[in-house]
């Protein structure tokens, strides 16, 4: 494994991010503010508190997760799809690097960008509501792990996609519903009993629950299970990427 | 001396069943310039892609300086630079960044002085901060070469380096190739321009329909296959080849104002003396003489036709 190759990819990907820094910064600030206006004000006026936490503060972890997950996927999927689309992928395939270096470079950069967005949202949110973070280290760990695991998922989508429509397909049809139904804006305990059971099949529930625990020391599912779920998801994505590079699927003829 | 690149019985069949390479064997010597000639679809790019790791071979093996390109791909690929046929570059990136990326990908320490030397040599230094999309087609091609040279390869593949390039740039490219040769870099280039192979290569390989028809020293090939023609211009028009000369390989041309004699330069007797004596016997007076050697192109066309037959 050569660190220089990882660094080269990482740096190159990050320059693209810095080229569009203003957009990268402004869009999450605006969308977070909109969520607060719509959800915080409209729904918050009806639901004052969820399990002792003000509704405005309650939705912050979910909001951060929502953006971080979407950003991770779109950054990573675009990051690897673009070289495939314009043909520069030849360079990765003919370089003396293994899939580990390529993944570390691309996924590392995509996760860094998503992490940056997450921090920006956290900052914006703290302007609207009073926030306390009960377990700061766990909060950072959950955030970083989410960035990495969903960047891996995005990377797989980017490798798989044969055109721009497919690139949007998985995030739009699968990830967005899972995130919205994963308890970003509500507690699972607020659902009818049957849906409380069904929703446990949604992996995002574990993420948001764990992340919310780090803020407010309250969770829908035990935090240990959340950690196992996210670690398992990361391992699964990594295994798929390894398989793709080993077989050359959608990469090498 | 062991070859720098050894290709053994390399085969590639694409998913659709198309056999792009039908068992290629080739040894390439260190420091030589090998030109691979062949029509479109002959398998030139597949051959290069398979060596460089972009395409997976169906069977056979390739070693670079003894390292297998599949099992020891790190050592093997580290020695290879590739200039692809298509202009594959990120349009919004700066020249210097894309060149630095390649060097980094090959695990080499950042070396600004070296990159400056490479960019200067390719007349790209004043464009180093330009975005790729602002460059002309020829400049983009130079950027591809700069990227390939950035990690100091010992073997350089140039896939159709001068396709769609103007005459000046083509000459420039040839100069760069001979400079690289002087530094000991092995260069393998594919081309359909025969004059390119003729001008810069040491050896010529002819590939057609996935098979390597031959690999030979360029000069030996030209000499072996080279037919020469002697054109004899006549002072007076003749209606037919005189009966006394019909045994010779003579053709009447230019409306009876000239005779063309085809002969083999490799033969001990070319028959020229006898021909001239016979002409004078027949009382034919000559106005001028000229000879012409057949070009690699004619040789190549002949070979491909033979291969197809």
Interface residues (C-beta under 8 A of the other chain):
Chain A: X2 X4 X5 X7 X8 X9 X11 X12 X15 X16 X19 X82 X83 X86 X87 X88 X90 X91 X92 X93 X94 X95 X96 X97 X98 X248 X252 X253
Chain B: X14 X15 X49 X52 X53 X54 X55 X56 X73 X74 X75 X76 X77 X78 X80 X82 X84 X86 X88 X89 X90 X91 X92 X93 X97 X100 X101 X102 X103 X104 X105 X106 X107 X108 X109 X147
